[in-house]
Amino acid sequence: MATTISAETWALKNETCKSSIDLQDFLHYSLVPSVAIIIVLSCLEKTWDGRRPINEQWPLLKRRCGTVIPLDFIGAFHNRWSLAFAFGATANKVMILFSEGSLPVQVPQWARAFVILVSAMEVGLSSYPFFACLSTHFQITGAVLGFLYAGSWFAVIVLNTVQCPHGRVVGEYETIVFYWPSLLCLVFLLGRYIHILVKALWVCLRLGLPSEETSFPGIHQIHYVQQVLRKPPKQQPLKSWIQQKVYKWDPYFRFPSRMTCMAGLAIICLYMFVVMEFYVKKRVLHTLNTLEENFEMLVAARNTSGVLASAAELLKEFIDVTEDVWFVTTFTTCLTSVSYVFHILACYRKHMKRLWAGEKQFLPLSSYKLSHSVAAIARYSGWQIAYLLWGYLIIHIVSTVFGVIFVYSFVLLIKHGQGIEMVKSLGTAILTVGIMVGLMVLQIAMATKFFLQPKILLDDKEKPLALDNRKAFHNFNYFFFFYNVLLGLSACLFRLLCSVVVGAWLIARIDRTIMPRGYEAADTGFKTWIGMLLMDHYHTNPTLVCFCHVLVAQSRVRHQQRTPSYHCFSNDADFRVSKKAKIRWQLLYTLLNNPSLSTLRKLK
């Protein structure tokens, strides 16, 4: 009764509650300051090409009005966690995008894709200042604008949470449950903007050390090339158990900002998805409980104690078992999905290092076009998050089904006093499977012992694939032919079961295909992974980057050498200078730069 009153209370509060600022409306209004911030940063940004039409028509701009880049999806290795928290701050906007009634207008079914695209572009434009203010070279301007913009979003979300903490989806404290990850990320961004502002002001006022500049190539890339060129140690250092079994930190490798942002946003989206799933589970259980109560009322009204009464008990038992199994598998599935996020990062590092070493045999490149890699680098992050969410749901459903089967097969039989019968049935099944497996092992052992010729050398691990006792071998195949037909039926079912289980457990991991060899092209997720790896390999290979850096540095040196050291003396001045004085100054400048020439001069 108390629970019913509490539910009615917060539902009534939610119906009467109306925040002074609606988040969806504020999302539309935020486009105005977002565009203004982009214009300001664009006016400060310089263009690389001075021959652009806008630079020729407006020379007073002094090559300004460049293109603002929110973040580098390929070669950015700095500011990674700040960008990850910036993506986390956009999680609430993603929830607004996919919430009910988010479409601004009623459109036909075929046009919903275009409206969703426009809504997604709106969310991207509204979130643009978070990234642009972190990535801009004008740190003071970017920090001030970013702090004001992030602070406005933080204030609006806090005001909406305080005024309407409850909701219609989860219930009590719904707004807090949904928006606390975004609030935490916004707090980190506010602190980051303050840190950037204070650091930039210290540099301008000469109160601190010079600002850290990102070197090209990166320090870790230079160290990697040095480690490759260095002679490998004769004895590898000892590794701890964590380094051997879990993860080994590599000082010569850094994950790009795209991967860290994907990992952070995936965990936040997974949390919100679990919360939504909890709501769905609660609604489904409420429906099943209502069905159970109505069924019990029907049984009581007819005064029957036979089949209907037992069916009501079985329905109640099924609901309780499903609820308990669902609750347990929620934790195991969450741990599996979170472990997938970190395992994908580890596989990314392993695959990239193999590509850097020149190994491409592990990738099916025969049916892949390199031009698809450009689109793959843009698809990967979003697809990986979507695959993780779908994978969580599929794994949860499959594990729940297997959990219910396990409970009905073992736990309930022991609970109802049928443990002895269960042990007998289990023993019979184990004995049957054991005999079948034993016969398969016997076939292999007999074929190895009697139908293969002896080893050529004593050091050989296996016998050569050369038949011996051919007549006995043909009789052996004939009599086992009929048995293998029946054995193949169960082996086929086992293969199907393994395919379903492995496919369900690996659906969230697009770094590993679930298609058989030769059909990898049908796995679009795995093709996206391959394209992303190749794009990163061609643009962030440390050896290639360092080689290009050496070429550019040598080109600059040759350009300086081709330029005369005393070219500044060739300029005509307004005042008259004698030719003899000019030659003497050039001579002095040459001798200062080349002291060894002094000994070769002709003595007067």
C-alpha positions as CSV (number, residue, x, y, z in Angstrom):
1,M,0.0,0.0,0.0
2,A,2.9,2.4,0.9
3,T,4.6,1.6,-2.4
4,T,1.3,2.4,-4.3
5,I,0.9,5.7,-2.5
6,S,4.6,6.6,-3.1
7,A,4.2,5.8,-6.8
8,E,1.0,7.9,-7.1
9,T,2.7,10.7,-5.2
10,W,5.7,11.1,-7.6
11,A,3.5,10.5,-10.6
12,L,1.3,13.3,-9.5
13,K,4.3,15.5,-8.9
14,N,5.6,14.7,-12.3
15,E,2.4,15.6,-14.0
16,T,2.2,18.9,-12.2
17,C,5.9,19.6,-12.5
18,K,7.0,21.9,-15.3
19,S,10.6,23.2,-15.4
20,S,11.1,26.8,-16.2
21,I,13.6,25.9,-19.0
22,D,12.9,22.8,-21.1
23,L,16.0,21.0,-22.2
24,Q,14.7,20.3,-25.7
25,D,13.9,23.9,-26.2
26,F,17.2,25.0,-24.8
27,L,18.9,22.6,-27.3
28,H,17.3,24.7,-30.1
29,Y,18.2,28.0,-28.5
30,S,21.8,26.9,-27.9
31,L,22.4,26.9,-31.7
32,V,22.7,30.7,-31.6
33,P,25.6,31.0,-29.2
34,S,27.1,27.9,-30.8
35,V,27.2,29.5,-34.2
36,A,28.6,32.7,-32.7
37,I,31.4,30.8,-31.0
38,I,32.2,29.0,-34.2
39,I,32.3,32.3,-36.1
40,V,34.6,33.9,-33.5
41,L,37.0,31.0,-33.6
42,S,36.9,30.9,-37.4
43,C,37.9,34.6,-37.6
44,L,40.9,33.9,-35.4
45,E,42.0,30.8,-37.3
46,K,44.5,31.4,-40.1
47,T,44.3,29.8,-43.5
48,W,47.1,27.9,-45.0
49,D,46.5,28.9,-48.6
50,G,46.9,32.6,-49.1
51,R,45.6,32.4,-52.7
52,R,42.0,31.6,-51.7
53,P,39.4,33.9,-53.3
54,I,38.3,35.3,-49.9
55,N,41.9,36.3,-49.1
56,E,42.3,38.0,-52.5
57,Q,39.0,39.9,-52.2
58,W,39.5,40.9,-48.5
59,P,43.2,41.5,-47.9
60,L,42.5,43.2,-44.6
61,L,41.6,39.8,-43.1
62,K,45.3,38.9,-43.2
63,R,44.5,35.2,-44.1
64,R,42.0,34.8,-41.3
65,C,38.6,33.1,-41.4
66,G,40.0,29.6,-41.5
67,T,38.2,26.3,-40.9
68,V,37.7,25.3,-37.3
69,I,38.4,21.7,-36.4
70,P,36.6,20.2,-33.4
71,L,38.9,17.3,-33.1
72,D,41.3,15.2,-35.2
73,F,39.9,11.8,-35.7
74,I,43.1,10.3,-37.1
75,G,46.4,11.8,-35.7
76,A,45.4,13.4,-32.4
77,F,47.2,12.0,-29.4
78,H,47.0,15.0,-27.0
79,N,44.0,16.3,-25.0
80,R,42.5,12.8,-25.2
81,W,40.7,12.6,-21.9
82,S,39.4,16.1,-22.2
83,L,37.8,15.3,-25.5
84,A,36.4,12.1,-24.0
85,F,34.7,14.0,-21.2
86,A,33.4,16.4,-23.9
87,F,31.7,13.5,-25.6
88,G,30.4,12.4,-22.2
89,A,28.8,15.8,-21.8
90,T,26.8,15.3,-25.0
91,A,25.2,12.1,-23.6
92,N,22.1,14.0,-22.4
93,K,21.7,15.6,-25.8
94,V,21.7,12.1,-27.4
95,M,19.0,11.1,-24.9
96,I,17.0,14.1,-26.0
97,L,17.5,13.1,-29.6
98,F,16.2,9.6,-29.2
99,S,13.5,10.4,-26.7
100,E,9.8,10.2,-27.6
101,G,8.4,13.2,-29.3
102,S,11.9,14.6,-30.2
103,L,10.8,15.0,-33.8
104,P,9.8,18.6,-34.3
105,V,7.2,17.9,-37.0
106,Q,5.0,15.1,-38.0
107,V,6.4,13.6,-41.2
108,P,5.7,10.5,-43.2
109,Q,7.4,7.2,-42.4
110,W,9.7,7.5,-45.4
111,A,10.9,11.0,-44.4
112,R,11.8,10.1,-40.8
113,A,15.4,9.3,-41.8
114,F,15.9,12.8,-43.1
115,V,14.4,14.4,-40.0
116,I,16.6,12.2,-37.8
117,L,19.6,13.3,-39.8
118,V,18.7,16.9,-39.3
119,S,18.2,16.4,-35.6
120,A,21.5,14.6,-35.3
121,M,23.2,17.6,-37.2
122,E,21.5,19.9,-34.7
123,V,22.9,17.9,-31.7
124,G,26.4,18.0,-33.4
125,L,26.2,21.7,-34.0
126,S,25.1,22.3,-30.4
127,S,28.0,20.3,-29.0
128,Y,30.6,21.8,-31.4
129,P,31.9,24.5,-29.0
130,F,32.8,21.8,-26.4
131,F,35.4,20.4,-28.8
132,A,36.4,23.5,-30.7
133,C,37.2,25.5,-27.6
134,L,39.5,22.6,-26.5
135,S,41.3,22.2,-29.8
136,T,41.8,25.8,-30.8
137,H,45.3,27.4,-30.7
138,F,43.9,30.6,-29.2
139,Q,43.6,29.2,-25.7
140,I,42.5,32.3,-23.8
141,T,39.5,33.0,-26.2
142,G,38.7,29.3,-26.4
143,A,38.8,28.8,-22.6
144,V,36.6,31.8,-21.9
145,L,34.0,30.9,-24.5
146,G,34.1,27.2,-23.6
147,F,33.6,28.0,-19.9
148,L,30.7,30.2,-20.5
149,Y,29.0,27.8,-22.9
150,A,29.6,24.7,-20.7
151,G,28.5,26.7,-17.7
152,S,25.2,27.6,-19.3
153,W,24.5,24.0,-20.0
154,F,25.5,22.9,-16.5
155,A,23.2,25.6,-15.0
156,V,20.2,24.6,-17.1
157,I,20.6,20.9,-16.4
158,V,21.0,21.5,-12.6
159,L,17.9,23.8,-12.7
160,N,15.9,21.2,-14.5
161,T,17.0,18.5,-12.1
162,V,16.2,20.5,-9.0
163,Q,12.7,21.6,-10.3
164,C,11.7,18.2,-11.7
165,P,13.8,15.4,-10.2
166,H,11.2,12.7,-11.0
167,G,9.9,11.4,-14.4
168,R,7.6,9.1,-16.1
169,V,10.1,6.6,-17.4
170,V,12.1,5.3,-14.4
171,G,10.1,7.0,-11.7
172,E,11.6,8.7,-8.6
173,Y,14.8,10.7,-9.2
174,E,14.8,9.8,-12.9
175,T,16.5,13.1,-13.9
176,I,19.3,12.6,-11.5
177,V,19.8,9.0,-12.6
178,F,20.0,10.0,-16.3
179,Y,21.9,13.2,-16.1
180,W,24.5,12.7,-13.4
181,P,27.1,11.4,-15.9
182,S,26.7,14.5,-18.1
183,L,26.9,16.8,-15.1
184,L,30.1,15.1,-14.0
185,C,31.6,15.5,-17.4
186,L,30.5,19.2,-17.5
187,V,32.2,19.8,-14.2
188,F,35.4,18.3,-15.5
189,L,35.2,20.5,-18.6
190,L,34.7,23.6,-16.5
191,G,37.8,22.7,-14.5
192,R,39.7,22.0,-17.7
193,Y,38.7,25.4,-19.3
194,I,39.9,27.2,-16.1
195,H,43.2,25.2,-16.2
196,I,43.7,26.2,-19.8
197,L,42.9,29.9,-19.1
198,V,45.2,30.1,-16.1
199,K,48.0,28.4,-17.9
200,A,47.6,30.7,-21.0
201,L,47.5,33.8,-18.8
202,W,50.7,32.7,-17.0
203,V,52.5,32.3,-20.4
204,C,51.3,35.7,-21.6
205,L,52.4,37.4,-18.3
206,R,55.6,35.5,-18.3
207,L,54.8,34.0,-14.9
208,G,55.4,30.4,-15.8
209,L,57.0,28.0,-18.1
210,P,56.3,28.1,-21.9
211,S,53.1,26.3,-22.9
212,E,53.4,22.7,-24.0
213,E,53.5,22.4,-27.7
214,T,52.5,19.2,-29.4
215,S,55.5,18.0,-31.3
216,F,55.3,16.4,-34.7
217,P,56.0,13.5,-34.7
218,G,54.9,12.6,-31.2
219,I,57.4,11.8,-28.5
220,H,56.0,8.2,-28.3
221,Q,56.4,7.8,-32.0
222,I,60.1,8.9,-31.9
223,H,60.7,6.5,-29.0
224,Y,59.1,3.7,-30.9
225,V,61.3,4.2,-33.9
226,Q,64.4,4.3,-31.6
227,Q,63.3,1.1,-30.0
228,V,62.8,-0.6,-33.3
229,L,66.3,0.4,-34.5
230,R,67.9,-0.6,-31.2
231,K,69.3,-4.1,-30.8
232,P,66.8,-6.3,-28.9
233,P,67.9,-7.4,-25.5
234,K,69.2,-10.9,-25.1
235,Q,66.9,-11.7,-22.2
236,Q,63.4,-10.3,-21.9
237,P,62.4,-8.7,-18.6
238,L,60.2,-10.6,-16.3
239,K,56.5,-9.9,-16.5
240,S,54.1,-9.9,-13.6
241,W,50.9,-11.9,-13.6
242,I,48.9,-8.8,-14.6
243,Q,51.2,-8.1,-17.5
244,Q,51.0,-11.7,-18.7
245,K,47.3,-12.3,-18.3
246,V,45.5,-9.0,-18.2
247,Y,47.3,-6.0,-19.8
248,K,50.8,-4.7,-20.3
249,W,51.4,-1.0,-20.6
250,D,53.4,0.0,-23.7
251,P,55.3,3.3,-23.3
252,Y,55.8,3.5,-27.1
253,F,52.1,3.4,-28.0
254,R,49.3,5.9,-27.4
255,F,45.6,5.5,-28.3
256,P,44.3,8.2,-30.5
257,S,41.6,10.5,-29.2
258,R,39.0,8.8,-31.3
259,M,39.5,5.5,-29.4
260,T,39.5,7.1,-25.9
261,C,36.3,9.1,-26.8
262,M,34.6,6.0,-28.0
263,A,35.5,4.1,-24.8
264,G,34.2,6.8,-22.5
265,L,31.0,7.5,-24.4
266,A,30.3,3.8,-24.8
267,I,30.4,3.2,-21.0
268,I,28.1,6.2,-20.4
269,C,25.6,5.0,-23.1
270,L,25.8,1.5,-21.7
271,Y,24.8,2.8,-18.3
272,M,21.8,4.7,-19.7
273,F,20.8,1.7,-21.7
274,V,20.9,-0.5,-18.6
275,V,18.7,2.0,-16.8
276,M,16.2,2.0,-19.7
277,E,16.3,-1.8,-19.7
278,F,15.5,-1.8,-15.9
279,Y,12.4,0.3,-16.7
280,V,11.3,-2.1,-19.4
281,K,11.9,-5.1,-17.1
282,K,9.8,-3.4,-14.4
283,R,6.9,-2.8,-16.9
284,V,7.0,-6.4,-18.2
285,L,7.0,-7.9,-14.7
286,H,4.1,-5.6,-13.7
287,T,2.2,-7.0,-16.7
288,L,3.0,-10.6,-15.8
289,N,2.1,-10.0,-12.2
290,T,-1.2,-8.5,-13.3
291,L,-1.8,-11.6,-15.5
292,E,-1.0,-13.8,-12.6
293,E,-3.4,-12.1,-10.2
294,N,-6.2,-12.2,-12.8
295,F,-5.5,-15.9,-13.4
296,E,-5.7,-16.6,-9.6
297,M,-8.9,-14.7,-9.4
298,L,-10.3,-16.8,-12.2
299,V,-9.2,-20.0,-10.5
300,A,-10.8,-18.8,-7.2
301,A,-14.0,-17.8,-8.9
302,R,-14.5,-21.2,-10.4
303,N,-13.5,-23.1,-7.2
304,T,-11.3,-25.5,-9.2
305,S,-8.2,-27.1,-7.7
306,G,-7.0,-29.2,-10.6
307,V,-5.2,-28.2,-13.8
308,L,-5.9,-24.4,-13.5
309,A,-4.5,-24.2,-9.9
310,S,-1.3,-26.0,-10.9
311,A,-1.0,-23.8,-14.0
312,A,-1.3,-20.7,-11.8
313,E,1.5,-22.1,-9.5
314,L,3.7,-22.8,-12.5
315,L,3.1,-19.3,-13.9
316,K,4.0,-17.7,-10.6
317,E,7.1,-19.9,-10.3
318,F,8.1,-19.0,-13.9
319,I,7.8,-15.3,-13.1
320,D,9.9,-15.6,-9.9
321,V,12.6,-17.6,-11.7
322,T,12.8,-15.2,-14.6
323,E,13.0,-12.2,-12.4
324,D,15.8,-13.7,-10.3
325,V,17.8,-14.9,-13.3
326,W,17.3,-11.6,-15.1
327,F,18.7,-9.7,-12.1
328,V,21.7,-12.0,-11.8
329,T,22.5,-11.9,-15.5
330,T,22.3,-8.1,-15.6
331,F,25.5,-7.9,-13.5
332,T,27.3,-10.5,-15.5
333,T,26.3,-9.0,-18.9
334,C,27.4,-5.5,-17.7
335,L,30.8,-6.8,-16.7
336,T,31.1,-8.6,-20.0
337,S,30.2,-5.5,-22.0
338,V,32.5,-3.2,-20.0
339,S,35.3,-5.8,-20.5
340,Y,34.6,-5.8,-24.2
341,V,35.4,-2.0,-24.3
342,F,38.8,-2.5,-22.8
343,H,39.4,-5.7,-24.8
344,I,38.7,-3.8,-28.0
345,L,41.3,-1.2,-27.0
346,A,43.8,-4.0,-26.4
347,C,43.0,-5.6,-29.8
348,Y,43.4,-2.2,-31.5
349,R,46.9,-1.9,-30.1
350,K,47.8,-5.4,-31.0
351,H,46.6,-5.1,-34.6
352,M,48.2,-1.7,-35.1
353,K,51.6,-3.0,-33.9
354,R,51.3,-6.0,-36.3
355,L,50.6,-3.6,-39.2
356,W,53.6,-1.5,-38.2
357,A,55.7,-4.6,-38.3
358,G,54.6,-5.3,-41.8
359,E,52.1,-8.1,-41.1
360,K,48.9,-8.0,-43.0
361,Q,48.1,-11.7,-43.3
362,F,45.6,-11.6,-40.5
363,L,43.4,-9.2,-42.4
364,P,41.2,-10.4,-45.3
365,L,42.2,-7.7,-47.8
366,S,41.4,-9.6,-51.0
367,S,37.8,-8.3,-51.2
368,Y,38.4,-4.9,-49.5
369,K,38.8,-1.6,-51.3
370,L,41.1,1.0,-49.7
371,S,38.7,3.8,-50.7
372,H,36.2,2.5,-48.2
373,S,38.6,3.3,-45.4
374,V,37.8,7.1,-45.5
375,A,34.1,6.4,-44.7
376,A,35.1,3.7,-42.2
377,I,37.1,6.1,-40.0
378,A,33.9,8.2,-39.7
379,R,31.6,5.2,-39.0
380,Y,33.7,3.3,-36.5
381,S,33.0,5.2,-33.3
382,G,29.2,5.4,-33.7
383,W,29.0,1.8,-35.0
384,Q,31.1,0.5,-32.1
385,I,28.8,2.1,-29.5
386,A,25.7,0.8,-31.3
387,Y,27.2,-2.7,-31.6
388,L,28.0,-2.7,-27.9
389,L,24.5,-1.7,-26.9
390,W,22.9,-4.3,-29.2
391,G,25.4,-6.9,-28.0
392,Y,24.5,-6.2,-24.4
393,L,20.8,-6.8,-25.1
394,I,21.4,-10.0,-27.1
395,I,23.9,-11.4,-24.5
396,H,21.5,-10.6,-21.7
397,I,18.6,-12.3,-23.4
398,V,20.6,-15.4,-24.3
399,S,22.2,-15.7,-20.9
400,T,18.7,-15.3,-19.3
401,V,17.3,-18.1,-21.5
402,F,20.2,-20.4,-20.5
403,G,19.9,-19.4,-16.9
404,V,16.2,-20.3,-16.8
405,I,17.0,-23.6,-18.5
406,F,19.6,-24.3,-15.9
407,V,17.3,-23.5,-13.0
408,Y,14.5,-25.7,-14.4
409,S,16.9,-28.5,-15.1
410,F,18.8,-28.6,-11.8
411,V,17.8,-26.1,-9.1
412,L,14.0,-26.6,-9.1
413,L,14.3,-30.4,-9.3
414,I,16.5,-30.4,-6.2
415,K,14.1,-27.9,-4.5
416,H,11.1,-30.1,-5.2
417,G,12.9,-33.3,-3.9
418,Q,13.6,-34.8,-7.3
419,G,17.4,-34.6,-6.9
420,I,18.0,-38.3,-7.2
421,E,16.0,-38.6,-10.5
422,M,17.9,-35.5,-11.8
423,V,21.3,-37.2,-10.9
424,K,20.2,-40.4,-12.7
425,S,19.1,-38.5,-15.8
426,L,22.3,-36.4,-15.7
427,G,24.4,-39.5,-15.4
428,T,22.7,-41.2,-18.3
429,A,23.2,-38.1,-20.5
430,I,26.8,-37.8,-19.5
431,L,27.4,-41.6,-20.2
432,T,25.8,-41.3,-23.6
433,V,27.8,-38.2,-24.6
434,G,30.9,-39.9,-23.1
435,I,30.4,-43.0,-25.2
436,M,30.0,-40.9,-28.4
437,V,33.1,-38.9,-27.7
438,G,35.0,-42.0,-26.7
439,L,34.1,-43.6,-30.0
440,M,35.3,-40.5,-31.9
441,V,38.6,-40.6,-29.9
442,L,38.8,-44.3,-30.6
443,Q,38.6,-43.8,-34.4
444,I,41.4,-41.2,-34.2
445,A,43.6,-43.5,-32.0
446,M,43.0,-46.5,-34.2
447,A,43.7,-44.5,-37.4
448,T,46.9,-43.2,-35.9
449,K,48.1,-46.5,-34.5
450,F,47.3,-49.0,-37.3
451,F,46.8,-47.1,-40.5
452,L,49.8,-44.7,-40.6
453,Q,53.3,-45.6,-41.4
454,P,56.0,-45.2,-38.7
455,K,57.9,-41.9,-38.2
456,I,60.7,-41.2,-40.7
457,L,62.9,-39.6,-38.0
458,L,62.8,-40.2,-34.3
459,D,62.5,-36.5,-33.6
460,D,59.3,-36.1,-35.7
461,K,56.3,-35.0,-33.6
462,E,53.8,-36.9,-35.8
463,K,53.7,-39.8,-38.2
464,P,53.7,-39.0,-41.9
465,L,50.4,-38.9,-43.8
466,A,51.2,-42.2,-45.5
467,L,48.7,-45.0,-45.3
468,D,49.5,-48.5,-44.1
469,N,47.4,-51.6,-43.9
470,R,45.1,-50.4,-46.7
471,K,42.8,-53.3,-46.7
472,A,42.0,-53.0,-43.0
473,F,41.7,-49.3,-43.5
474,H,39.0,-49.7,-46.1
475,N,37.0,-52.2,-43.9
476,F,37.4,-49.8,-41.0
477,N,35.8,-47.0,-43.1
478,Y,33.0,-49.2,-44.3
479,F,31.8,-50.4,-40.9
480,F,32.1,-46.9,-39.3
481,F,30.3,-45.2,-42.2
482,F,26.8,-46.1,-40.9
483,Y,27.6,-45.1,-37.3
484,N,29.1,-41.7,-38.4
485,V,25.9,-40.9,-40.2
486,L,24.0,-40.9,-36.8
487,L,27.0,-39.3,-35.1
488,G,26.9,-36.5,-37.6
489,L,23.4,-35.5,-36.7
490,S,24.3,-34.8,-33.1
491,A,27.6,-33.1,-34.2
492,C,25.6,-30.9,-36.5
493,L,23.3,-29.8,-33.7
494,F,26.3,-29.2,-31.5
495,R,27.9,-27.1,-34.2
496,L,24.7,-25.0,-34.5
497,L,24.6,-24.5,-30.8
498,C,28.2,-23.4,-30.7
499,S,27.6,-21.0,-33.6
500,V,24.6,-19.4,-31.8
501,V,26.4,-19.0,-28.5
502,V,29.7,-17.7,-30.0
503,G,27.9,-15.4,-32.4
504,A,25.7,-14.0,-29.6
505,W,28.7,-13.4,-27.4
506,L,30.8,-11.8,-30.1
507,I,28.2,-9.7,-31.8
508,A,29.4,-6.6,-29.8
509,R,33.0,-7.0,-31.0
510,I,33.5,-5.8,-34.5
511,D,37.2,-6.4,-34.2
512,R,36.5,-10.1,-34.8
513,T,34.2,-11.3,-37.6
514,I,31.4,-13.8,-36.8
515,M,31.3,-14.9,-40.5
516,P,33.2,-18.0,-41.8
517,R,36.3,-17.5,-43.9
518,G,35.5,-16.3,-47.3
519,Y,32.3,-14.5,-46.2
520,E,33.9,-11.6,-44.2
521,A,32.6,-9.1,-46.8
522,A,29.1,-9.7,-45.5
523,D,30.2,-8.5,-42.0
524,T,29.9,-4.7,-42.4
525,G,31.1,-4.1,-38.8
526,F,34.3,-6.1,-39.4
527,K,34.9,-4.2,-42.7
528,T,34.6,-1.0,-40.8
529,W,37.2,-2.2,-38.3
530,I,39.6,-3.1,-41.2
531,G,39.1,0.2,-42.9
532,M,39.8,2.1,-39.6
533,L,42.9,0.1,-39.0
534,L,44.3,0.7,-42.5
535,M,43.5,4.5,-42.3
536,D,45.3,4.7,-39.0
537,H,48.2,2.6,-40.3
538,Y,48.7,4.8,-43.3
539,H,48.5,8.1,-41.4
540,T,50.0,7.3,-37.9
541,N,52.7,4.7,-38.6
542,P,55.6,5.9,-36.5
543,T,58.2,4.8,-39.0
544,L,56.5,6.6,-41.8
545,V,55.8,9.7,-39.8
546,C,59.4,10.0,-38.6
547,F,60.7,9.4,-42.1
548,C,58.5,12.2,-43.5
549,H,59.7,14.4,-40.7
550,V,63.3,13.8,-41.6
551,L,62.6,14.5,-45.3
552,V,60.9,17.8,-44.4
553,A,63.7,18.8,-42.0
554,Q,66.4,18.0,-44.7
555,S,64.4,20.0,-47.3
556,R,64.4,23.0,-45.0
557,V,68.1,22.7,-44.5
558,R,68.8,22.5,-48.2
559,H,66.6,25.5,-48.8
560,Q,68.6,27.5,-46.2
561,Q,71.8,26.3,-47.8
562,R,70.7,27.4,-51.3
563,T,69.9,30.9,-49.9
564,P,73.0,33.1,-49.7
565,S,74.0,33.9,-46.1
566,Y,74.6,37.5,-47.0
567,H,71.4,38.1,-49.1
568,C,70.4,40.8,-46.7
569,F,73.2,43.0,-48.1
570,S,71.9,42.9,-51.6
571,N,68.9,45.1,-50.8
572,D,69.1,48.6,-52.1
573,A,69.0,51.2,-49.4
574,D,67.8,54.8,-49.6
575,F,71.3,56.1,-48.7
576,R,74.4,55.6,-50.8
577,V,76.9,52.8,-49.8
578,S,80.2,52.3,-51.5
579,K,80.9,49.1,-53.3
580,K,84.1,48.6,-51.4
581,A,82.4,48.9,-48.0
582,K,79.7,46.4,-49.1
583,I,82.4,43.9,-50.2
584,R,84.2,44.3,-46.9
585,W,81.0,43.7,-44.9
586,Q,80.3,40.6,-46.9
587,L,83.9,39.4,-46.4
588,L,83.6,39.9,-42.6
589,Y,80.3,38.0,-42.5
590,T,81.8,35.1,-44.5
591,L,84.8,34.9,-42.2
592,L,82.7,35.0,-39.1
593,N,80.6,32.0,-40.3
594,N,83.7,30.2,-41.7
595,P,86.7,30.8,-39.4
596,S,88.8,28.2,-41.2
597,L,89.0,30.4,-44.2
598,S,91.1,32.9,-42.3
599,T,94.2,30.7,-42.6
600,L,93.8,30.4,-46.4
601,R,93.7,34.2,-47.1
602,K,96.5,35.7,-49.1
603,L,99.0,37.6,-46.9
604,K,99.5,41.2,-47.7
